[in-house]
Amino acid sequence: MKIYNENTEFTFGKYEGKSLQEVSQIDTSYIDWCLCNLDHFCLEDEVFEHLKNVISAEGITQQTEKWSNYLDEDDDNYRNHDYDRDTFNALTDGQYGDYDDFDGDFDSLMDGMGY
């Protein structure tokens, strides 16, 4: 999914190459259509607040669901991300083998490396 802000350019359709801000001044019904019909199309919160008085009830429902799903996905990605592995890779640059070689015991790894 792509989150559109006022400067995001359309890469599809009849307004390809125009920014969301330009399209909102030309044809707000197109933005509503995008919200209702395109799974990948979602508005940034500030933009949505500015435009919601010209968006249909279905468009508002779709935006709300998409935004909620986006936040849930982002939260899942945060919870499931292995920050120890990232730190290991950043500190060792592959010089000490693989993170899994240390059985996930990050503290002993750090001690062994002198940190």
N, C-alpha and C positions, 0 to 999 in steps of 0.2 A: 504494500500500500504506500502511496505517496501522499505526504502531507503538504498541501498547497498553502503558501503564504502569498501576500499581495505581489511579490516579485517573481513568483514561480511562473515560468513560461509553459504554455501548453505545447506538448510534443505530439499532439494528435488532433484530429478533427478540423472543423472549419476555421478555428481560431489558432491553429498551429503557429507558434512563434510569437504570439501575444501573451502578455503577462495576465495573471488573474485580475489585477487591478484594471487593466485595459478592458478585459472582457466584462468585468462587473459594470463598467460604464457604458458598454455597448449593448450587452444582452444578458441580463441577470437570469433569464429563464434557461439559458444554456448551462449556467452553473448549477441551477436546480436540477436540470436534466442529468448532468454528470453525477451529482450526488445520488440520485435515484437509480441510475442505470449502470454505473461503473464501480465495480468492487474496489478498484485501486485508487479511487478519487475520494479524498477527505480534506477538509479545510482546517487550517490552524485555528485554535480557539478564538484568537482576537479577530480574525477575518470572519469567522462564523458569527460572532456576536455582532459585528458590523452589518452583516448581510442577512441575518435571520428573519428580518421583517419582510424580505422579498422572496423567501424560500418557502416552498409548500410544506404542508404538514408531513407528507411522505419524505421530503428532503430532510426535514429536521429529524425525523425518526431515523433515517439512514445515517445521517451525520453522527447522531448520538450513539448508535450501535457501533459504527466504525471506530469512533474515537474510543469508546469503552474497550473494544477488542484490541485496539492498538496499545492502550495502556496496560491491559492484561498481558499481552505478548511481551511488552517491554519489561514488565515486572517479572514474568517467568524467565526471560533471558537474564535479568539481573540475578535472580535467585539461583539459577542453574549455572551461572558462570564460574569457572574455576580460577579465581584470582591468584591462588598460590602458584598454579601452573604458569600463569602469565608472569608473575614476579620471578619465578625460577628461570624462565626463558630469558627475561630481560637481564637478570644478574649474571647468568652463566654464559650466554651466547653460544650454547652448545658445547662448552669446554668440559663440562662435568657429566656428560651423558644425558640421559633422559630423565625427566621428572619421575617417571614410574619406576626407575631403578632404585629410588629411595623409598619405595612403598608409601609414598604420600606423607612421609614423616618430615615435614617442612622444617620443623625446629632443629632436628639433628642435622639436616642438610645445611642450614644457616650456620650452625655451630661449626661444622666441618669446614665451611668456607671462611670462617673467621668473622662472621657478621654477628 
